[in-house]
Amino acid sequence: MAIIKKSELKQMKEPQLKEKLLDLKKEMMKFNSQRAVGTTPENPGRIKEIKRTIARILTKLNQKETMEVVKKNG
């Protein structure tokens, strides 16, 4: 029930990853504001999903950045 499957994540280019990351962060802000007000989110399990997907995207972006540095200094 992941938002992005691992196979989809591998195929995405950097601009697509950054766009998806921005969308997920906006959605996470919405959930955080609901919790701050005291409203119960419709789907509390989605919060965990969003956090994990954000972490996966950040990991993927960091790996790409590391590979570029290694190739440059190689």
CHARMM-style PDB file with segment names, atoms N, HN, CA, C and O in Angstrom:
ATOM      1  N   MET     1       0.816  -1.187   0.000  1.00  0.00      PROA
ATOM      2  CA  MET     1       0.000   0.000   0.000  1.00  0.00      PROA
ATOM      3  C   MET     1       0.870   1.264   0.000  1.00  0.00      PROA
ATOM      4  O   MET     1       0.464   2.319   0.488  1.00  0.00      PROA
ATOM      5  N   ALA     2       2.062   1.128  -0.555  1.00  0.00      PROA
ATOM      6  HN  ALA     2       2.393   0.271  -0.951  1.00  0.00      PROA
ATOM      7  CA  ALA     2       2.988   2.261  -0.607  1.00  0.00      PROA
ATOM      8  C   ALA     2       2.500   3.288  -1.630  1.00  0.00      PROA
ATOM      9  O   ALA     2       1.808   2.948  -2.589  1.00  0.00      PROA
ATOM     10  N   ILE     3       2.861   4.511  -1.414  1.00  0.00      PROA
ATOM     11  HN  ILE     3       3.423   4.788  -0.635  1.00  0.00      PROA
ATOM     12  CA  ILE     3       2.469   5.573  -2.328  1.00  0.00      PROA
ATOM     13  C   ILE     3       3.228   5.427  -3.646  1.00  0.00      PROA
ATOM     14  O   ILE     3       2.657   5.597  -4.723  1.00  0.00      PROA
ATOM     15  N   ILE     4       4.515   5.112  -3.548  1.00  0.00      PROA
ATOM     16  HN  ILE     4       4.979   4.974  -2.673  1.00  0.00      PROA
ATOM     17  CA  ILE     4       5.344   4.855  -4.731  1.00  0.00      PROA
ATOM     18  C   ILE     4       5.992   3.488  -4.557  1.00  0.00      PROA
ATOM     19  O   ILE     4       6.602   3.214  -3.524  1.00  0.00      PROA
ATOM     20  N   LYS     5       5.864   2.648  -5.548  1.00  0.00      PROA
ATOM     21  HN  LYS     5       5.368   2.871  -6.388  1.00  0.00      PROA
ATOM     22  CA  LYS     5       6.507   1.337  -5.499  1.00  0.00      PROA
ATOM     23  C   LYS     5       7.998   1.515  -5.772  1.00  0.00      PROA
ATOM     24  O   LYS     5       8.418   2.484  -6.404  1.00  0.00      PROA
ATOM     25  N   LYS     6       8.784   0.565  -5.284  1.00  0.00      PROA
ATOM     26  HN  LYS     6       8.442  -0.222  -4.770  1.00  0.00      PROA
ATOM     27  CA  LYS     6      10.235   0.647  -5.463  1.00  0.00      PROA
ATOM     28  C   LYS     6      10.621   0.658  -6.937  1.00  0.00      PROA
ATOM     29  O   LYS     6      11.549   1.365  -7.331  1.00  0.00      PROA
ATOM     30  N   SER     7       9.917  -0.115  -7.748  1.00  0.00      PROA
ATOM     31  HN  SER     7       9.163  -0.689  -7.428  1.00  0.00      PROA
ATOM     32  CA  SER     7      10.233  -0.152  -9.178  1.00  0.00      PROA
ATOM     33  C   SER     7       9.939   1.197  -9.836  1.00  0.00      PROA
ATOM     34  O   SER     7      10.677   1.635 -10.719  1.00  0.00      PROA
ATOM     35  N   GLU     8       8.864   1.852  -9.406  1.00  0.00      PROA
ATOM     36  HN  GLU     8       8.265   1.497  -8.689  1.00  0.00      PROA
ATOM     37  CA  GLU     8       8.537   3.173  -9.937  1.00  0.00      PROA
ATOM     38  C   GLU     8       9.586   4.195  -9.497  1.00  0.00      PROA
ATOM     39  O   GLU     8       9.973   5.078 -10.262  1.00  0.00      PROA
ATOM     40  N   LEU     9      10.032   4.057  -8.266  1.00  0.00      PROA
ATOM     41  HN  LEU     9       9.717   3.340  -7.644  1.00  0.00      PROA
ATOM     42  CA  LEU     9      11.013   4.982  -7.717  1.00  0.00      PROA
ATOM     43  C   LEU     9      12.323   4.907  -8.496  1.00  0.00      PROA
ATOM     44  O   LEU     9      12.955   5.935  -8.738  1.00  0.00      PROA
ATOM     45  N   LYS    10      12.735   3.713  -8.889  1.00  0.00      PROA
ATOM     46  HN  LYS    10      12.221   2.877  -8.692  1.00  0.00      PROA
ATOM     47  CA  LYS    10      13.974   3.536  -9.645  1.00  0.00      PROA
ATOM     48  C   LYS    10      13.890   4.187 -11.017  1.00  0.00      PROA
ATOM     49  O   LYS    10      14.894   4.670 -11.541  1.00  0.00      PROA
ATOM     50  N   GLN    11      12.699   4.201 -11.599  1.00  0.00      PROA
ATOM     51  HN  GLN    11      11.883   3.809 -11.174  1.00  0.00      PROA
ATOM     52  CA  GLN    11      12.529   4.717 -12.952  1.00  0.00      PROA
ATOM     53  C   GLN    11      12.377   6.232 -13.003  1.00  0.00      PROA
ATOM     54  O   GLN    11      12.543   6.832 -14.065  1.00  0.00      PROA
ATOM     55  N   MET    12      12.065   6.852 -11.880  1.00  0.00      PROA
ATOM     56  HN  MET    12      11.930   6.364 -11.018  1.00  0.00      PROA
ATOM     57  CA  MET    12      11.816   8.291 -11.856  1.00  0.00      PROA
ATOM     58  C   MET    12      13.122   9.074 -11.974  1.00  0.00      PROA
ATOM     59  O   MET    12      14.143   8.698 -11.399  1.00  0.00      PROA
ATOM     60  N   LYS    13      13.067  10.159 -12.724  1.00  0.00      PROA
ATOM     61  HN  LYS    13      12.237  10.465 -13.190  1.00  0.00      PROA
ATOM     62  CA  LYS    13      14.202  11.058 -12.870  1.00  0.00      PROA
ATOM     63  C   LYS    13      14.203  12.044 -11.704  1.00  0.00      PROA
ATOM     64  O   LYS    13      13.220  12.153 -10.971  1.00  0.00      PROA
ATOM     65  N   GLU    14      15.315  12.760 -11.541  1.00  0.00      PROA
ATOM     66  HN  GLU    14      16.114  12.672 -12.137  1.00  0.00      PROA
ATOM     67  CA  GLU    14      15.474  13.680 -10.422  1.00  0.00      PROA
ATOM     68  C   GLU    14      14.381  14.758 -10.352  1.00  0.00      PROA
ATOM     69  O   GLU    14      13.865  15.011  -9.264  1.00  0.00      PROA
ATOM     70  N   PRO    15      14.008  15.404 -11.470  1.00  0.00      PROA
ATOM     71  CA  PRO    15      12.941  16.416 -11.374  1.00  0.00      PROA
ATOM     72  C   PRO    15      11.606  15.824 -10.914  1.00  0.00      PROA
ATOM     73  O   PRO    15      10.864  16.452 -10.159  1.00  0.00      PROA
ATOM     74  N   GLN    16      11.314  14.611 -11.379  1.00  0.00      PROA
ATOM     75  HN  GLN    16      11.917  14.101 -11.992  1.00  0.00      PROA
ATOM     76  CA  GLN    16      10.075  13.942 -10.961  1.00  0.00      PROA
ATOM     77  C   GLN    16      10.111  13.628  -9.473  1.00  0.00      PROA
ATOM     78  O   GLN    16       9.112  13.787  -8.773  1.00  0.00      PROA
ATOM     79  N   LEU    17      11.270  13.181  -8.993  1.00  0.00      PROA
ATOM     80  HN  LEU    17      12.082  13.051  -9.561  1.00  0.00      PROA
ATOM     81  CA  LEU    17      11.413  12.862  -7.573  1.00  0.00      PROA
ATOM     82  C   LEU    17      11.220  14.108  -6.714  1.00  0.00      PROA
ATOM     83  O   LEU    17      10.553  14.064  -5.680  1.00  0.00      PROA
ATOM     84  N   LYS    18      11.807  15.214  -7.151  1.00  0.00      PROA
ATOM     85  HN  LYS    18      12.348  15.249  -7.991  1.00  0.00      PROA
ATOM     86  CA  LYS    18      11.683  16.457  -6.386  1.00  0.00      PROA
ATOM     87  C   LYS    18      10.240  16.959  -6.380  1.00  0.00      PROA
ATOM     88  O   LYS    18       9.767  17.483  -5.371  1.00  0.00      PROA
ATOM     89  N   GLU    19       9.548  16.800  -7.495  1.00  0.00      PROA
ATOM     90  HN  GLU    19       9.932  16.375  -8.314  1.00  0.00      PROA
ATOM     91  CA  GLU    19       8.142  17.214  -7.572  1.00  0.00      PROA
ATOM     92  C   GLU    19       7.274  16.364  -6.643  1.00  0.00      PROA
ATOM     93  O   GLU    19       6.419  16.888  -5.930  1.00  0.00      PROA
ATOM     94  N   LYS    20       7.499  15.055  -6.658  1.00  0.00      PROA
ATOM     95  HN  LYS    20       8.193  14.628  -7.238  1.00  0.00      PROA
ATOM     96  CA  LYS    20       6.738  14.151  -5.796  1.00  0.00      PROA
ATOM     97  C   LYS    20       7.041  14.442  -4.325  1.00  0.00      PROA
ATOM     98  O   LYS    20       6.147  14.399  -3.480  1.00  0.00      PROA
ATOM     99  N   LEU    21       8.304  14.736  -4.026  1.00  0.00      PROA
ATOM    100  HN  LEU    21       9.031  14.771  -4.712  1.00  0.00      PROA
ATOM    101  CA  LEU    21       8.703  15.066  -2.659  1.00  0.00      PROA
ATOM    102  C   LEU    21       7.969  16.311  -2.174  1.00  0.00      PROA
ATOM    103  O   LEU    21       7.495  16.356  -1.039  1.00  0.00      PROA
ATOM    104  N   LEU    22       7.877  17.307  -3.025  1.00  0.00      PROA
ATOM    105  HN  LEU    22       8.262  17.271  -3.947  1.00  0.00      PROA
ATOM    106  CA  LEU    22       7.172  18.533  -2.674  1.00  0.00      PROA
ATOM    107  C   LEU    22       5.690  18.254  -2.401  1.00  0.00      PROA
ATOM    108  O   LEU    22       5.124  18.766  -1.436  1.00  0.00      PROA
ATOM    109  N   ASP    23       5.069  17.439  -3.260  1.00  0.00      PROA
ATOM    110  HN  ASP    23       5.530  17.023  -4.044  1.00  0.00      PROA
ATOM    111  CA  ASP    23       3.660  17.088  -3.068  1.00  0.00      PROA
ATOM    112  C   ASP    23       3.441  16.365  -1.741  1.00  0.00      PROA
ATOM    113  O   ASP    23       2.484  16.649  -1.020  1.00  0.00      PROA
ATOM    114  N   LEU    24       4.337  15.428  -1.426  1.00  0.00      PROA
ATOM    115  HN  LEU    24       5.114  15.197  -2.011  1.00  0.00      PROA
ATOM    116  CA  LEU    24       4.202  14.662  -0.185  1.00  0.00      PROA
ATOM    117  C   LEU    24       4.410  15.545   1.045  1.00  0.00      PROA
ATOM    118  O   LEU    24       3.735  15.377   2.060  1.00  0.00      PROA
ATOM    119  N   LYS    25       5.343  16.478   0.945  1.00  0.00      PROA
ATOM    120  HN  LYS    25       5.892  16.614   0.120  1.00  0.00      PROA
ATOM    121  CA  LYS    25       5.576  17.383   2.075  1.00  0.00      PROA
ATOM    122  C   LYS    25       4.359  18.281   2.308  1.00  0.00      PROA
ATOM    123  O   LYS    25       4.013  18.573   3.452  1.00  0.00      PROA
ATOM    124  N   LYS    26       3.712  18.717   1.226  1.00  0.00      PROA
ATOM    125  HN  LYS    26       3.994  18.479   0.297  1.00  0.00      PROA
ATOM    126  CA  LYS    26       2.493  19.520   1.359  1.00  0.00      PROA
ATOM    127  C   LYS    26       1.390  18.709   2.035  1.00  0.00      PROA
ATOM    128  O   LYS    26       0.678  19.210   2.906  1.00  0.00      PROA
ATOM    129  N   GLU    27       1.262  17.457   1.624  1.00  0.00      PROA
ATOM    130  HN  GLU    27       1.841  17.050   0.917  1.00  0.00      PROA
ATOM    131  CA  GLU    27       0.244  16.590   2.227  1.00  0.00      PROA
ATOM    132  C   GLU    27       0.555  16.345   3.706  1.00  0.00      PROA
ATOM    133  O   GLU    27      -0.349  16.301   4.540  1.00  0.00      PROA
ATOM    134  N   MET    28       1.829  16.187   4.017  1.00  0.00      PROA
ATOM    135  HN  MET    28       2.564  16.223   3.339  1.00  0.00      PROA
ATOM    136  CA  MET    28       2.243  15.978   5.404  1.00  0.00      PROA
ATOM    137  C   MET    28       1.943  17.214   6.246  1.00  0.00      PROA
ATOM    138  O   MET    28       1.538  17.097   7.402  1.00  0.00      PROA
ATOM    139  N   MET    29       2.142  18.397   5.669  1.00  0.00      PROA
ATOM    140  HN  MET    29       2.472  18.492   4.729  1.00  0.00      PROA
ATOM    141  CA  MET    29       1.822  19.629   6.383  1.00  0.00      PROA
ATOM    142  C   MET    29       0.326  19.693   6.694  1.00  0.00      PROA
ATOM    143  O   MET    29      -0.075  20.166   7.758  1.00  0.00      PROA
ATOM    144  N   LYS    30      -0.484  19.220   5.768  1.00  0.00      PROA
ATOM    145  HN  LYS    30      -0.158  18.836   4.904  1.00  0.00      PROA
ATOM    146  CA  LYS    30      -1.927  19.214   5.983  1.00  0.00      PROA
ATOM    147  C   LYS    30      -2.288  18.319   7.170  1.00  0.00      PROA
ATOM    148  O   LYS    30      -3.101  18.692   8.016  1.00  0.00      PROA
ATOM    149  N   PHE    31      -1.676  17.140   7.222  1.00  0.00      PROA
ATOM    150  HN  PHE    31      -1.015  16.837   6.535  1.00  0.00      PROA
ATOM    151  CA  PHE    31      -1.927  16.229   8.345  1.00  0.00      PROA
ATOM    152  C   PHE    31      -1.437  16.820   9.660  1.00  0.00      PROA
ATOM    153  O   PHE    31      -2.105  16.703  10.688  1.00  0.00      PROA
ATOM    154  N   ASN    32      -0.261  17.459   9.626  1.00  0.00      PROA
ATOM    155  HN  ASN    32       0.282  17.554   8.791  1.00  0.00      PROA
ATOM    156  CA  ASN    32       0.285  18.066  10.842  1.00  0.00      PROA
ATOM    157  C   ASN    32      -0.607  19.186  11.354  1.00  0.00      PROA
ATOM    158  O   ASN    32      -0.785  19.343  12.562  1.00  0.00      PROA
ATOM    159  N   SER    33      -1.167  19.963  10.433  1.00  0.00      PROA
ATOM    160  HN  SER    33      -1.022  19.835   9.452  1.00  0.00      PROA
ATOM    161  CA  SER    33      -2.056  21.044  10.869  1.00  0.00      PROA
ATOM    162  C   SER    33      -3.344  20.477  11.452  1.00  0.00      PROA
ATOM    163  O   SER    33      -3.896  21.043  12.396  1.00  0.00      PROA
ATOM    164  N   GLN    34      -3.826  19.375  10.904  1.00  0.00      PROA
ATOM    165  HN  GLN    34      -3.378  18.916  10.137  1.00  0.00      PROA
ATOM    166  CA  GLN    34      -5.025  18.726  11.460  1.00  0.00      PROA
ATOM    167  C   GLN    34      -4.761  18.241  12.879  1.00  0.00      PROA
ATOM    168  O   GLN    34      -5.608  18.388  13.760  1.00  0.00      PROA
ATOM    169  N   ARG    35      -3.593  17.667  13.095  1.00  0.00      PROA
ATOM    170  HN  ARG    35      -2.904  17.548  12.379  1.00  0.00      PROA
ATOM    171  CA  ARG    35      -3.256  17.194  14.442  1.00  0.00      PROA
ATOM    172  C   ARG    35      -3.098  18.351  15.419  1.00  0.00      PROA
ATOM    173  O   ARG    35      -3.482  18.242  16.584  1.00  0.00      PROA
ATOM    174  N   ALA    36      -2.528  19.467  14.941  1.00  0.00      PROA
ATOM    175  HN  ALA    36      -2.216  19.555  13.995  1.00  0.00      PROA
ATOM    176  CA  ALA    36      -2.313  20.624  15.806  1.00  0.00      PROA
ATOM    177  C   ALA    36      -3.641  21.229  16.263  1.00  0.00      PROA
ATOM    178  O   ALA    36      -3.768  21.685  17.399  1.00  0.00      PROA
ATOM    179  N   VAL    37      -4.622  21.227  15.371  1.00  0.00      PROA
ATOM    180  HN  VAL    37      -4.520  20.856  14.448  1.00  0.00      PROA
ATOM    181  CA  VAL    37      -5.936  21.773  15.692  1.00  0.00      PROA
ATOM    182  C   VAL    37      -6.704  20.817  16.594  1.00  0.00      PROA
ATOM    183  O   VAL    37      -7.587  21.235  17.343  1.00  0.00      PROA
ATOM    184  N   GLY    38      -6.371  19.552  16.521  1.00  0.00      PROA
ATOM    185  HN  GLY    38      -5.654  19.212  15.913  1.00  0.00      PROA
ATOM    186  CA  GLY    38      -7.054  18.562  17.348  1.00  0.00      PROA
ATOM    187  C   GLY    38      -8.014  17.689  16.566  1.00  0.00      PROA
ATOM    188  O   GLY    38      -8.709  16.852  17.142  1.00  0.00      PROA
ATOM    189  N   THR    39      -8.058  17.878  15.257  1.00  0.00      PROA
ATOM    190  HN  THR    39      -7.494  18.558  14.789  1.00  0.00      PROA
ATOM    191  CA  THR    39      -8.915  17.069  14.401  1.00  0.00      PROA
ATOM    192  C   THR    39      -8.232  15.733  14.126  1.00  0.00      PROA
ATOM    193  O   THR    39      -7.021  15.683  13.913  1.00  0.00      PROA
ATOM    194  N   THR    40      -8.995  14.669  14.132  1.00  0.00      PROA
ATOM    195  HN  THR    40      -9.979  14.709  14.305  1.00  0.00      PROA
ATOM    196  CA  THR    40      -8.457  13.354  13.797  1.00  0.00      PROA
ATOM    197  C   THR    40      -8.423  13.216  12.283  1.00  0.00      PROA
ATOM    198  O   THR    40      -9.442  13.432  11.628  1.00  0.00      PROA
ATOM    199  N   PRO    41      -7.266  12.860  11.706  1.00  0.00      PROA
ATOM    200  CA  PRO    41      -7.183  12.687  10.253  1.00  0.00      PROA
ATOM    201  C   PRO    41      -8.080  11.547   9.781  1.00  0.00      PROA
ATOM    202  O   PRO    41      -8.345  10.604  10.527  1.00  0.00      PROA
ATOM    203  N   GLU    42      -8.545  11.644   8.537  1.00  0.00      PROA
ATOM    204  HN  GLU    42      -8.330  12.411   7.931  1.00  0.00      PROA
ATOM    205  CA  GLU    42      -9.398  10.604   7.962  1.00  0.00      PROA
ATOM    206  C   GLU    42      -8.691   9.249   7.973  1.00  0.00      PROA
ATOM    207  O   GLU    42      -9.265   8.232   8.362  1.00  0.00      PROA
ATOM    208  N   ASN    43      -7.441   9.263   7.541  1.00  0.00      PROA
ATOM    209  HN  ASN    43      -6.975  10.089   7.226  1.00  0.00      PROA
ATOM    210  CA  ASN    43      -6.682   8.025   7.404  1.00  0.00      PROA
ATOM    211  C   ASN    43      -5.340   8.183   8.124  1.00  0.00      PROA
ATOM    212  O   ASN    43      -4.350   8.571   7.505  1.00  0.00      PROA
ATOM    213  N   PRO    44      -5.301   7.889   9.415  1.00  0.00      PROA
ATOM    214  CA  PRO    44      -4.056   8.091  10.166  1.00  0.00      PROA
ATOM    215  C   PRO    44      -2.903   7.193   9.693  1.00  0.00      PROA
ATOM    216  O   PRO    44      -1.738   7.541   9.886  1.00  0.00      PROA
ATOM    217  N   GLY    45      -3.204   6.074   9.093  1.00  0.00      PROA
ATOM    218  HN  GLY    45      -4.150   5.792   8.936  1.00  0.00      PROA
ATOM    219  CA  GLY    45      -2.160   5.187   8.583  1.00  0.00      PROA
ATOM    220  C   GLY    45      -1.398   5.791   7.418  1.00  0.00      PROA
ATOM    221  O   GLY    45      -0.262   5.408   7.139  1.00  0.00      PROA
ATOM    222  N   ARG    46      -2.021   6.722   6.754  1.00  0.00      PROA
ATOM    223  HN  ARG    46      -2.944   7.033   6.981  1.00  0.00      PROA
ATOM    224  CA  ARG    46      -1.388   7.369   5.603  1.00  0.00      PROA
ATOM    225  C   ARG    46      -0.205   8.233   6.040  1.00  0.00      PROA
ATOM    226  O   ARG    46       0.729   8.437   5.263  1.00  0.00      PROA
ATOM    227  N   ILE    47      -0.233   8.737   7.258  1.00  0.00      PROA
ATOM    228  HN  ILE    47      -0.991   8.571   7.889  1.00  0.00      PROA
ATOM    229  CA  ILE    47       0.871   9.554   7.768  1.00  0.00      PROA
ATOM    230  C   ILE    47       2.165   8.752   7.748  1.00  0.00      PROA
ATOM    231  O   ILE    47       3.204   9.246   7.309  1.00  0.00      PROA
ATOM    232  N   LYS    48       2.098   7.527   8.219  1.00  0.00      PROA
ATOM    233  HN  LYS    48       1.254   7.125   8.575  1.00  0.00      PROA
ATOM    234  CA  LYS    48       3.274   6.655   8.246  1.00  0.00      PROA
ATOM    235  C   LYS    48       3.753   6.363   6.820  1.00  0.00      PROA
ATOM    236  O   LYS    48       4.954   6.343   6.546  1.00  0.00      PROA
ATOM    237  N   GLU    49       2.796   6.139   5.924  1.00  0.00      PROA
ATOM    238  HN  GLU    49       1.822   6.156   6.146  1.00  0.00      PROA
ATOM    239  CA  GLU    49       3.125   5.884   4.525  1.00  0.00      PROA
ATOM    240  C   GLU    49       3.856   7.068   3.906  1.00  0.00      PROA
ATOM    241  O   GLU    49       4.854   6.902   3.205  1.00  0.00      PROA
ATOM    242  N   ILE    50       3.341   8.266   4.175  1.00  0.00      PROA
ATOM    243  HN  ILE    50       2.530   8.401   4.745  1.00  0.00      PROA
ATOM    244  CA  ILE    50       3.940   9.472   3.612  1.00  0.00      PROA
ATOM    245  C   ILE    50       5.356   9.655   4.144  1.00  0.00      PROA
ATOM    246  O   ILE    50       6.270   9.965   3.380  1.00  0.00      PROA
ATOM    247  N   LYS    51       5.544   9.466   5.447  1.00  0.00      PROA
ATOM    248  HN  LYS    51       4.801   9.213   6.068  1.00  0.00      PROA
ATOM    249  CA  LYS    51       6.876   9.612   6.041  1.00  0.00      PROA
ATOM    250  C   LYS    51       7.866   8.640   5.412  1.00  0.00      PROA
ATOM    251  O   LYS    51       8.995   9.016   5.096  1.00  0.00      PROA
ATOM    252  N   ARG    52       7.449   7.407   5.232  1.00  0.00      PROA
ATOM    253  HN  ARG    52       6.532   7.102   5.489  1.00  0.00      PROA
ATOM    254  CA  ARG    52       8.339   6.404   4.634  1.00  0.00      PROA
ATOM    255  C   ARG    52       8.679   6.738   3.192  1.00  0.00      PROA
ATOM    256  O   ARG    52       9.822   6.583   2.763  1.00  0.00      PROA
ATOM    257  N   THR    53       7.678   7.198   2.444  1.00  0.00      PROA
ATOM    258  HN  THR    53       6.749   7.324   2.792  1.00  0.00      PROA
ATOM    259  CA  THR    53       7.913   7.530   1.043  1.00  0.00      PROA
ATOM    260  C   THR    53       8.838   8.733   0.921  1.00  0.00      PROA
ATOM    261  O   THR    53       9.703   8.764   0.045  1.00  0.00      PROA
ATOM    262  N   ILE    54       8.663   9.729   1.796  1.00  0.00      PROA
ATOM    263  HN  ILE    54       7.960   9.704   2.508  1.00  0.00      PROA
ATOM    264  CA  ILE    54       9.559  10.885   1.808  1.00  0.00      PROA
ATOM    265  C   ILE    54      10.986  10.416   2.079  1.00  0.00      PROA
ATOM    266  O   ILE    54      11.925  10.867   1.423  1.00  0.00      PROA
ATOM    267  N   ALA    55      11.149   9.524   3.032  1.00  0.00      PROA
ATOM    268  HN  ALA    55      10.387   9.157   3.565  1.00  0.00      PROA
ATOM    269  CA  ALA    55      12.480   9.003   3.364  1.00  0.00      PROA
ATOM    270  C   ALA    55      13.088   8.251   2.179  1.00  0.00      PROA
ATOM    271  O   ALA    55      14.283   8.378   1.909  1.00  0.00      PROA
ATOM    272  N   ARG    56      12.274   7.474   1.478  1.00  0.00      PROA
ATOM    273  HN  ARG    56      11.304   7.370   1.697  1.00  0.00      PROA
ATOM    274  CA  ARG    56      12.775   6.735   0.316  1.00  0.00      PROA
ATOM    275  C   ARG    56      13.242   7.687  -0.779  1.00  0.00      PROA
ATOM    276  O   ARG    56      14.290   7.478  -1.390  1.00  0.00      PROA
ATOM    277  N   ILE    57      12.454   8.736  -1.023  1.00  0.00      PROA
ATOM    278  HN  ILE    57      11.603   8.906  -0.527  1.00  0.00      PROA
ATOM    279  CA  ILE    57      12.811   9.695  -2.065  1.00  0.00      PROA
ATOM    280  C   ILE    57      14.098  10.429  -1.692  1.00  0.00      PROA
ATOM    281  O   ILE    57      14.983  10.600  -2.530  1.00  0.00      PROA
ATOM    282  N   LEU    58      14.200  10.860  -0.442  1.00  0.00      PROA
ATOM    283  HN  LEU    58      13.481  10.721   0.239  1.00  0.00      PROA
ATOM    284  CA  LEU    58      15.419  11.556  -0.001  1.00  0.00      PROA
ATOM    285  C   LEU    58      16.635  10.647  -0.108  1.00  0.00      PROA
ATOM    286  O   LEU    58      17.713  11.095  -0.497  1.00  0.00      PROA
ATOM    287  N   THR    59      16.470   9.384   0.232  1.00  0.00      PROA
ATOM    288  HN  THR    59      15.594   9.020   0.548  1.00  0.00      PROA
ATOM    289  CA  THR    59      17.567   8.424   0.119  1.00  0.00      PROA
ATOM    290  C   THR    59      17.998   8.284  -1.336  1.00  0.00      PROA
ATOM    291  O   THR    59      19.190   8.287  -1.642  1.00  0.00      PROA
ATOM    292  N   LYS    60      17.034   8.164  -2.216  1.00  0.00      PROA
ATOM    293  HN  LYS    60      16.065   8.162  -1.968  1.00  0.00      PROA
ATOM    294  CA  LYS    60      17.326   8.017  -3.644  1.00  0.00      PROA
ATOM    295  C   LYS    60      18.051   9.255  -4.176  1.00  0.00      PROA
ATOM    296  O   LYS    60      19.015   9.130  -4.932  1.00  0.00      PROA
ATOM    297  N   LEU    61      17.595  10.443  -3.786  1.00  0.00      PROA
ATOM    298  HN  LEU    61      16.812  10.544  -3.171  1.00  0.00      PROA
ATOM    299  CA  LEU    61      18.242  11.673  -4.237  1.00  0.00      PROA
ATOM    300  C   LEU    61      19.671  11.768  -3.705  1.00  0.00      PROA
ATOM    301  O   LEU    61      20.575  12.192  -4.425  1.00  0.00      PROA
ATOM    302  N   ASN    62      19.875  11.376  -2.453  1.00  0.00      PROA
ATOM    303  HN  ASN    62      19.141  11.032  -1.868  1.00  0.00      PROA
ATOM    304  CA  ASN    62      21.218  11.401  -1.873  1.00  0.00      PROA
ATOM    305  C   ASN    62      22.136  10.400  -2.556  1.00  0.00      PROA
ATOM    306  O   ASN    62      23.319  10.683  -2.748  1.00  0.00      PROA
ATOM    307  N   GLN    63      21.618   9.242  -2.925  1.00  0.00      PROA
ATOM    308  HN  GLN    63      20.657   9.013  -2.769  1.00  0.00      PROA
ATOM    309  CA  GLN    63      22.420   8.249  -3.628  1.00  0.00      PROA
ATOM    310  C   GLN    63      22.865   8.784  -4.984  1.00  0.00      PROA
ATOM    311  O   GLN    63      24.014   8.607  -5.388  1.00  0.00      PROA
ATOM    312  N   LYS    64      21.941   9.440  -5.681  1.00  0.00      PROA
ATOM    313  HN  LYS    64      21.007   9.584  -5.353  1.00  0.00      PROA
ATOM    314  CA  LYS    64      22.293  10.006  -6.993  1.00  0.00      PROA
ATOM    315  C   LYS    64      23.362  11.077  -6.841  1.00  0.00      PROA
ATOM    316  O   LYS    64      24.301  11.141  -7.634  1.00  0.00      PROA
ATOM    317  N   GLU    65      23.219  11.917  -5.822  1.00  0.00      PROA
ATOM    318  HN  GLU    65      22.456  11.865  -5.178  1.00  0.00      PROA
ATOM    319  CA  GLU    65      24.189  12.978  -5.581  1.00  0.00      PROA
ATOM    320  C   GLU    65      25.560  12.388  -5.247  1.00  0.00      PROA
ATOM    321  O   GLU    65      26.582  12.881  -5.725  1.00  0.00      PROA
ATOM    322  N   THR    66      25.583  11.350  -4.440  1.00  0.00      PROA
ATOM    323  HN  THR    66      24.754  10.949  -4.052  1.00  0.00      PROA
ATOM    324  CA  THR    66      26.833  10.693  -4.064  1.00  0.00      PROA
ATOM    325  C   THR    66      27.501  10.072  -5.288  1.00  0.00      PROA
ATOM    326  O   THR    66      28.720  10.152  -5.440  1.00  0.00      PROA
ATOM    327  N   MET    67      26.710   9.458  -6.154  1.00  0.00      PROA
ATOM    328  HN  MET    67      25.720   9.393  -6.031  1.00  0.00      PROA
ATOM    329  CA  MET    67      27.268   8.847  -7.356  1.00  0.00      PROA
ATOM    330  C   MET    67      27.878   9.900  -8.277  1.00  0.00      PROA
ATOM    331  O   MET    67      28.907   9.656  -8.908  1.00  0.00      PROA
ATOM    332  N   GLU    68      27.244  11.070  -8.354  1.00  0.00      PROA
ATOM    333  HN  GLU    68      26.409  11.268  -7.842  1.00  0.00      PROA
ATOM    334  CA  GLU    68      27.791  12.149  -9.183  1.00  0.00      PROA
ATOM    335  C   GLU    68      29.126  12.627  -8.647  1.00  0.00      PROA
ATOM    336  O   GLU    68      30.050  12.885  -9.419  1.00  0.00      PROA
ATOM    337  N   VAL    69      29.239  12.748  -7.327  1.00  0.00      PROA
ATOM    338  HN  VAL    69      28.489  12.538  -6.700  1.00  0.00      PROA
ATOM    339  CA  VAL    69      30.486  13.186  -6.701  1.00  0.00      PROA
ATOM    340  C   VAL    69      31.586  12.156  -6.930  1.00  0.00      PROA
ATOM    341  O   VAL    69      32.725  12.511  -7.231  1.00  0.00      PROA
ATOM    342  N   VAL    70      31.246  10.901  -6.788  1.00  0.00      PROA
ATOM    343  HN  VAL    70      30.320  10.612  -6.543  1.00  0.00      PROA
ATOM    344  CA  VAL    70      32.220   9.822  -6.985  1.00  0.00      PROA
ATOM    345  C   VAL    70      32.708   9.817  -8.427  1.00  0.00      PROA
ATOM    346  O   VAL    70      33.903   9.655  -8.677  1.00  0.00      PROA
ATOM    347  N   LYS    71      31.794   9.993  -9.378  1.00  0.00      PROA
ATOM    348  HN  LYS    71      30.823  10.124  -9.175  1.00  0.00      PROA
ATOM    349  CA  LYS    71      32.195  10.010 -10.779  1.00  0.00      PROA
ATOM    350  C   LYS    71      33.075  11.216 -11.097  1.00  0.00      PROA
ATOM    351  O   LYS    71      34.027  11.124 -11.871  1.00  0.00      PROA
ATOM    352  N   LYS    72      32.735  12.352 -10.480  1.00  0.00      PROA
ATOM    353  HN  LYS    72      31.961  12.427  -9.851  1.00  0.00      PROA
ATOM    354  CA  LYS    72      33.502  13.573 -10.725  1.00  0.00      PROA
ATOM    355  C   LYS    72      34.919  13.444 -10.166  1.00  0.00      PROA
ATOM    356  O   LYS    72      35.879  13.857 -10.817  1.00  0.00      PROA
ATOM    357  N   ASN    73      35.056  12.878  -8.975  1.00  0.00      PROA
ATOM    358  HN  ASN    73      34.277  12.543  -8.446  1.00  0.00      PROA
ATOM    359  CA  ASN    73      36.361  12.753  -8.321  1.00  0.00      PROA
ATOM    360  C   ASN    73      37.105  11.497  -8.738  1.00  0.00      PROA
ATOM    361  O   ASN    73      38.309  11.373  -8.515  1.00  0.00      PROA
ATOM    362  N   GLY    74      36.375  10.563  -9.349  1.00  0.00      PROA
ATOM    363  HN  GLY    74      35.397  10.665  -9.530  1.00  0.00      PROA
ATOM    364  CA  GLY    74      36.841   9.243  -9.707  1.00  0.00      PROA
ATOM    365  C   GLY    74      38.180   9.129 -10.239  1.00  0.00      PROA
ATOM    366  OT1 GLY    74      38.625   8.027 -10.560  1.00  0.00      PROA
TER     367      GLY     74
END
